[in-house]
């Protein structure tokens, strides 16, 4: 109980307010299996749900990847983009049909991307504690194993909500 209270301070927003069921994408095919194509597909999926214009997202994700790869190992990537004028953060989970080469720190391909599209303006950064909590969860082997083994997008969404209360 103490550990959960420490992880979830009062500043952490409920996951259900930032991760929407319609932003869980499962069995996404990246034919070329490379990061550039995966970023294009992620941008397209997110733009269909009013996150931002597709080309702005592609540009923001690619600029972030130039700084350092967002593939942090264990088959997980956490691509993120900061978009000026965005009112609220948008989070998505993308599970790929086949692993994608992402230049992850462990050299392993990525089969799950947890995507964050956030406002560029500092005064709108209320999402950071929730993002930090999610990043910590993604370093937990049991959480990642269970996340990857959910049978469909609904089970994946329900699992995330249950585990991140």
Backbone as CSV, one residue per row, in Angstrom:
resi,resn,N_x,N_y,N_z,CA_x,CA_y,CA_z,C_x,C_y,C_z
1,UNK,0.822,-1.192,0.000,0.000,0.000,0.000,0.868,1.259,0.000
2,UNK,1.912,1.271,0.809,2.786,2.434,0.863,3.410,2.709,-0.498
3,UNK,3.881,1.644,-1.179,4.519,1.810,-2.480,3.555,2.444,-3.481
4,UNK,2.323,1.967,-3.523,1.363,2.521,-4.472,1.073,3.988,-4.150
5,UNK,0.945,4.321,-2.887,0.711,5.718,-2.514,1.878,6.596,-2.937
6,UNK,3.094,6.046,-2.817,4.269,6.807,-3.189,4.305,7.021,-4.705
7,UNK,3.938,5.998,-5.464,3.931,6.111,-6.918,2.823,7.047,-7.382
8,UNK,1.669,6.945,-6.780,0.519,7.738,-7.194,0.289,8.881,-6.220
9,UNK,1.012,9.911,-6.348,0.760,11.070,-5.519,-0.528,11.742,-5.961
10,UNK,-0.974,12.749,-5.236,-2.223,13.430,-5.581,-2.158,14.126,-6.934
11,UNK,-0.942,14.397,-7.422,-0.809,15.098,-8.694,-0.995,14.182,-9.905
12,UNK,-1.057,12.877,-9.697,-1.221,11.948,-10.810,-2.689,11.891,-11.213
13,UNK,-2.953,12.188,-12.480,-4.320,12.147,-12.988,-4.737,10.701,-13.187
14,UNK,-6.030,10.458,-13.089,-6.537,9.120,-13.358,-6.181,8.742,-14.787
15,UNK,-5.687,7.533,-14.953,-5.295,7.068,-16.277,-6.475,7.119,-17.239
16,UNK,-7.675,6.841,-16.745,-8.853,6.839,-17.621,-9.144,8.215,-18.212
17,UNK,-8.596,9.277,-17.620,-8.826,10.611,-18.175,-7.874,10.925,-19.320
18,UNK,-6.781,10.169,-19.447,-5.825,10.477,-20.515,-5.635,9.345,-21.515
19,UNK,-5.936,8.111,-21.127,-5.859,6.991,-22.064,-7.288,6.574,-22.391
20,UNK,-7.663,6.760,-23.622,-9.021,6.435,-24.070,-9.007,5.103,-24.818
21,UNK,-10.089,4.373,-24.681,-10.200,3.062,-25.342,-9.949,3.169,-26.852
22,UNK,-10.431,4.240,-27.466,-10.255,4.381,-28.915,-8.814,4.695,-29.319
23,UNK,-7.953,4.946,-28.337,-6.537,5.208,-28.616,-5.662,3.979,-28.352
24,UNK,-6.286,2.830,-28.246,-5.556,1.567,-28.152,-5.645,0.929,-29.537
25,UNK,-4.496,0.718,-30.157,-4.451,0.166,-31.511,-3.710,-1.164,-31.461
26,UNK,-4.366,-2.206,-31.931,-3.810,-3.554,-31.824,-3.586,-4.159,-33.208
27,UNK,-2.544,-4.995,-33.295,-2.240,-5.744,-34.513,-1.967,-4.809,-35.693
28,UNK,-1.206,-3.755,-35.436,-0.896,-2.762,-36.466,0.276,-3.265,-37.310
29,UNK,0.060,-3.290,-38.598,1.064,-3.839,-39.515,1.962,-2.730,-40.050
30,UNK,3.256,-2.914,-39.858,4.271,-2.026,-40.414,5.054,-2.895,-41.397
31,UNK,4.671,-2.823,-42.665,5.223,-3.735,-43.674,6.745,-3.676,-43.739
32,UNK,7.314,-2.481,-43.686,8.771,-2.350,-43.794,9.485,-2.700,-42.493
33,UNK,8.734,-2.746,-41.409,9.267,-3.061,-40.079,10.381,-2.107,-39.647
34,UNK,10.287,-0.847,-40.060,11.278,0.126,-39.596,10.595,1.287,-38.877
35,UNK,11.399,1.980,-38.084,10.899,3.042,-37.210,10.241,4.181,-37.989
36,UNK,10.821,4.588,-39.104,10.251,5.709,-39.872,8.818,5.406,-40.309
37,UNK,8.608,4.199,-40.803,7.262,3.808,-41.235,6.331,3.671,-40.035
38,UNK,6.839,3.128,-38.937,6.026,2.994,-37.720,5.578,4.369,-37.224
39,UNK,6.483,5.344,-37.246,6.140,6.706,-36.813,5.076,7.309,-37.733
40,UNK,5.190,7.059,-39.028,4.181,7.561,-39.967,2.810,6.955,-39.652
41,UNK,2.784,5.658,-39.380,1.518,4.978,-39.079,0.951,5.462,-37.745
42,UNK,1.798,5.592,-36.733,1.353,6.105,-35.430,0.762,7.506,-35.599
43,UNK,1.436,8.344,-36.364,0.952,9.711,-36.598,-0.400,9.702,-37.294
44,UNK,-0.549,8.825,-38.257,-1.829,8.716,-38.971,-2.944,8.277,-38.021
45,UNK,-2.682,7.242,-37.227,-3.694,6.745,-36.286,-4.108,7.829,-35.295
46,UNK,-3.127,8.529,-34.743,-3.423,9.560,-33.738,-4.112,10.770,-34.359
47,UNK,-3.743,11.128,-35.576,-4.374,12.292,-36.214,-5.843,12.019,-36.526
48,UNK,-6.200,10.774,-36.754,-7.609,10.431,-36.998,-8.465,10.689,-35.764
49,UNK,-7.834,10.777,-34.618,-8.558,11.016,-33.367,-8.266,12.416,-32.832
50,UNK,-8.000,13.340,-33.751,-7.853,14.766,-33.442,-6.684,15.110,-32.536
51,UNK,-5.656,14.285,-32.503,-4.497,14.627,-31.682,-3.790,15.850,-32.265
52,UNK,-3.572,15.852,-33.555,-2.948,16.967,-34.269,-2.894,16.556,-35.737
53,UNK,-2.460,17.464,-36.579,-2.322,17.120,-37.986,-1.219,16.086,-38.159
54,UNK,-1.458,15.147,-39.058,-0.535,14.030,-39.271,0.893,14.490,-39.563
55,UNK,1.058,15.457,-40.459,2.409,15.894,-40.822,3.123,16.565,-39.653
56,UNK,2.384,17.303,-38.830,2.998,17.906,-37.630,3.476,16.826,-36.675
57,UNK,2.667,15.779,-36.530,3.049,14.680,-35.646,4.281,13.955,-36.170
58,UNK,4.285,13.636,-37.455,5.446,12.955,-38.038,6.701,13.770,-37.781
59,UNK,6.630,15.064,-38.063,7.784,15.943,-37.876,8.228,15.977,-36.414
60,UNK,7.285,16.114,-35.494,7.627,16.195,-34.063,8.214,14.879,-33.549
61,UNK,7.627,13.749,-33.940,8.167,12.452,-33.515,9.578,12.244,-34.061
62,UNK,9.773,12.565,-35.326,11.098,12.344,-35.942,12.154,13.258,-35.337
63,UNK,11.787,14.515,-35.060,12.748,15.416,-34.409,13.142,14.874,-33.041
64,UNK,12.190,14.337,-32.301,12.492,13.769,-30.985,13.408,12.556,-31.119
65,UNK,13.171,11.720,-32.115,14.001,10.534,-32.323,15.428,10.900,-32.717
66,UNK,15.619,12.062,-33.346,16.970,12.501,-33.692,17.801,12.791,-32.446
67,UNK,17.146,13.236,-31.377,17.859,13.510,-30.125,18.377,12.220,-29.502
68,UNK,17.531,11.209,-29.467,17.872,9.910,-28.891,16.695,8.981,-29.142
69,UNK,16.972,7.720,-29.322,15.894,6.775,-29.584,14.972,6.665,-28.377
70,UNK,13.685,6.548,-28.643,12.711,6.362,-27.568,12.443,4.882,-27.308
71,UNK,13.192,4.012,-27.984,13.097,2.580,-27.705,13.928,2.278,-26.476
72,UNK,13.266,1.948,-25.361,14.055,1.804,-24.139,14.261,0.374,-23.693
73,UNK,14.015,-0.567,-24.563,14.355,-1.951,-24.263,13.158,-2.811,-23.943
74,UNK,13.386,-4.107,-24.020,12.338,-5.056,-23.703,11.193,-5.059,-24.699
75,UNK,11.462,-4.572,-25.922,10.416,-4.539,-26.938,9.464,-3.367,-26.811
76,UNK,9.841,-2.372,-25.997,8.974,-1.215,-25.736,9.620,0.061,-26.285
77,UNK,8.790,0.896,-26.890,9.205,2.251,-27.262,8.189,3.212,-26.667
78,UNK,8.661,4.400,-26.352,7.773,5.422,-25.812,7.954,6.708,-26.615
79,UNK,7.535,6.680,-27.899,7.676,7.890,-28.710,6.795,9.009,-28.165
80,UNK,7.340,10.202,-28.190,6.554,11.330,-27.707,6.844,12.573,-28.540
81,UNK,5.826,13.401,-28.620,5.907,14.622,-29.409,5.279,15.755,-28.619
82,UNK,5.891,16.915,-28.730,5.338,18.120,-28.104,4.773,18.985,-29.220
83,UNK,3.495,19.327,-29.077,2.792,20.070,-30.122,2.286,21.398,-29.556
84,UNK,2.740,22.483,-30.166,2.293,23.813,-29.747,0.808,23.975,-30.053
85,UNK,0.065,24.490,-29.071,-1.356,24.745,-29.248,-2.261,23.589,-28.859
86,UNK,-1.687,22.457,-28.536,-2.494,21.315,-28.097,-3.039,21.618,-26.708
87,UNK,-4.314,21.396,-26.493,-4.934,21.728,-25.202,-4.636,20.686,-24.134
88,UNK,-4.816,19.428,-24.463,-4.649,18.349,-23.491,-3.749,17.269,-24.065
89,UNK,-3.050,16.557,-23.205,-2.209,15.466,-23.699,-3.058,14.346,-24.291
90,UNK,-2.469,13.651,-25.233,-3.100,12.490,-25.855,-2.132,11.325,-25.701
91,UNK,-2.634,10.223,-25.193,-1.815,9.025,-25.049,-2.420,7.922,-25.893
92,UNK,-1.568,7.098,-26.471,-2.029,5.965,-27.271,-1.129,4.772,-26.985
93,UNK,-1.673,3.602,-27.195,-0.897,2.369,-27.106,-1.034,1.679,-28.453
94,UNK,0.109,1.350,-29.049,0.126,0.702,-30.355,0.870,-0.619,-30.221
95,UNK,0.156,-1.697,-30.489,0.786,-3.017,-30.474,0.937,-3.449,-31.931
96,UNK,2.188,-3.699,-32.318,2.486,-4.037,-33.704,2.260,-5.524,-33.972
97,UNK,1.839,-5.833,-35.200,1.636,-7.228,-35.603,2.972,-7.963,-35.639
98,UNK,4.026,-7.256,-36.065,5.379,-7.811,-36.119,6.321,-6.807,-35.469
99,UNK,7.404,-7.289,-34.867,8.374,-6.370,-34.259,8.955,-5.392,-35.293
100,UNK,9.236,-4.186,-34.820,9.749,-3.095,-35.650,11.155,-2.738,-35.172
101,UNK,12.083,-2.573,-36.110,13.437,-2.118,-35.754,13.348,-0.659,-35.312
102,UNK,13.780,-0.370,-34.080,13.580,0.961,-33.503,14.877,1.586,-32.987
103,UNK,15.991,0.899,-33.089,17.252,1.378,-32.519,17.131,1.534,-31.010
104,UNK,16.510,0.547,-30.381,16.323,0.571,-28.925,17.665,0.391,-28.229
105,UNK,17.726,0.798,-26.975,18.993,0.745,-26.244,19.521,-0.675,-26.083
106,UNK,18.640,-1.674,-26.098,19.106,-3.058,-25.985,19.256,-3.734,-27.350
107,UNK,19.011,-2.981,-28.426,19.154,-3.520,-29.770,18.013,-4.416,-30.220
108,UNK,17.042,-4.632,-29.354,15.914,-5.508,-29.680,14.822,-4.732,-30.420
109,UNK,14.108,-5.405,-31.314,12.996,-4.736,-31.993,11.844,-4.457,-31.028
110,UNK,10.977,-3.562,-31.433,9.868,-3.091,-30.599,8.559,-3.703,-31.093
111,UNK,7.762,-4.208,-30.152,6.438,-4.699,-30.539,5.313,-3.936,-29.848
112,UNK,5.674,-3.002,-28.973,4.670,-2.207,-28.265,5.172,-0.777,-28.123
113,UNK,4.361,0.176,-28.574,4.710,1.593,-28.429,3.656,2.271,-27.564
114,UNK,4.123,2.947,-26.538,3.249,3.763,-25.702,3.547,5.200,-26.104
115,UNK,2.569,5.857,-26.682,2.743,7.137,-27.359,2.198,8.274,-26.504
116,UNK,2.972,9.350,-26.399,2.519,10.549,-25.685,2.631,11.747,-26.627
117,UNK,1.526,12.444,-26.791,1.496,13.687,-27.560,1.056,14.756,-26.571
118,UNK,1.947,15.681,-26.292,1.707,16.616,-25.200,1.819,18.068,-25.667
119,UNK,1.181,18.976,-24.928,1.309,20.395,-25.258,2.761,20.858,-25.100
120,UNK,3.207,21.714,-25.993,4.568,22.241,-25.913,4.689,23.326,-24.844
121,UNK,3.575,23.956,-24.491,3.610,25.060,-23.531,3.798,24.523,-22.112
122,UNK,4.781,25.051,-21.365,5.067,24.552,-20.015,3.879,24.623,-19.060
123,UNK,3.028,25.619,-19.189,1.902,25.768,-18.256,0.847,24.673,-18.436
124,UNK,0.939,23.919,-19.515,-0.023,22.836,-19.764,0.553,21.461,-19.426
125,UNK,1.653,21.416,-18.716,2.345,20.153,-18.454,1.861,19.429,-17.207
126,UNK,0.581,19.433,-16.963,0.023,18.750,-15.794,0.065,17.234,-15.937
127,UNK,0.374,16.755,-17.114,0.392,15.320,-17.394,1.695,14.644,-16.966
128,UNK,2.726,15.391,-16.645,4.048,14.804,-16.410,4.084,13.753,-15.303
129,UNK,3.428,13.948,-14.161,3.448,12.883,-13.143,2.817,11.577,-13.632
130,UNK,1.764,11.680,-14.418,1.126,10.476,-14.953,2.047,9.795,-15.956
131,UNK,2.710,10.573,-16.787,3.661,10.024,-17.747,4.819,9.336,-17.027
132,UNK,5.300,9.940,-15.953,6.383,9.332,-15.169,5.930,8.016,-14.545
133,UNK,4.689,7.982,-14.039,4.168,6.748,-13.457,4.085,5.660,-14.524
134,UNK,3.638,6.014,-15.707,3.538,5.054,-16.797,4.924,4.533,-17.190
135,UNK,5.903,5.419,-17.261,7.271,4.996,-17.590,7.807,4.023,-16.543
136,UNK,7.520,4.281,-15.270,7.960,3.347,-14.207,7.287,1.994,-14.365
137,UNK,5.998,2.006,-14.679,5.276,0.745,-14.877,5.881,-0.045,-16.033
138,UNK,6.304,0.650,-17.088,6.862,-0.018,-18.255,8.239,-0.619,-17.985
139,UNK,8.827,-0.308,-16.849,10.091,-0.939,-16.447,9.849,-2.172,-15.586
140,UNK,8.593,-2.446,-15.278,8.221,-3.610,-14.475,7.959,-4.784,-15.419
141,UNK,8.795,-5.823,-15.322,8.706,-6.959,-16.245,7.338,-7.632,-16.237
142,UNK,6.758,-7.789,-15.060,5.456,-8.459,-14.971,4.369,-7.629,-15.659
143,UNK,4.378,-6.316,-15.426,3.403,-5.434,-16.070,3.525,-5.518,-17.591
144,UNK,4.756,-5.428,-18.099,4.984,-5.466,-19.545,4.570,-6.818,-20.124
145,UNK,4.937,-7.895,-19.445,4.565,-9.235,-19.913,3.048,-9.338,-20.048
146,UNK,2.342,-8.939,-19.005,0.880,-9.025,-19.028,0.274,-8.101,-20.083
147,UNK,0.852,-6.915,-20.236,0.371,-5.970,-21.247,0.505,-6.571,-22.646
148,UNK,1.656,-7.171,-22.908,1.908,-7.756,-24.229,1.064,-8.998,-24.494
149,UNK,0.610,-9.644,-23.444,-0.141,-10.889,-23.626,-1.658,-10.714,-23.492
150,UNK,-2.127,-9.496,-23.455,-3.575,-9.274,-23.514,-4.055,-9.737,-24.889
151,UNK,-5.231,-10.309,-24.935,-5.695,-10.920,-26.186,-6.268,-9.931,-27.194
152,UNK,-6.729,-8.780,-26.738,-7.271,-7.791,-27.671,-7.177,-6.399,-27.048
153,UNK,-7.582,-5.391,-27.812,-7.440,-4.006,-27.354,-8.284,-3.711,-26.123
154,UNK,-9.443,-4.340,-25.992,-10.284,-4.102,-24.820,-9.648,-4.668,-23.559
155,UNK,-9.093,-5.858,-23.661,-8.417,-6.447,-22.510,-7.181,-5.624,-22.147
156,UNK,-6.458,-5.131,-23.143,-5.279,-4.300,-22.907,-5.673,-3.015,-22.177
157,UNK,-6.729,-2.381,-22.631,-7.207,-1.145,-22.003,-7.634,-1.403,-20.558
158,UNK,-8.431,-2.441,-20.354,-8.909,-2.765,-19.007,-7.748,-3.094,-18.075
159,UNK,-6.752,-3.804,-18.587,-5.578,-4.145,-17.777,-4.831,-2.872,-17.354
160,UNK,-4.633,-1.965,-18.293,-3.935,-0.717,-17.955,-4.681,0.058,-16.879
161,UNK,-5.987,0.179,-17.026,-6.769,0.926,-16.032,-6.683,0.271,-14.659
162,UNK,-6.790,-1.037,-14.633,-6.767,-1.764,-13.363,-5.398,-1.637,-12.678
163,UNK,-4.335,-1.748,-13.445,-2.989,-1.746,-12.872,-2.455,-0.354,-12.553
164,UNK,-3.067,0.669,-13.102,-2.523,2.016,-12.917,-3.447,2.910,-12.113
165,UNK,-4.278,2.328,-11.289,-5.151,3.135,-10.414,-4.347,3.823,-9.361
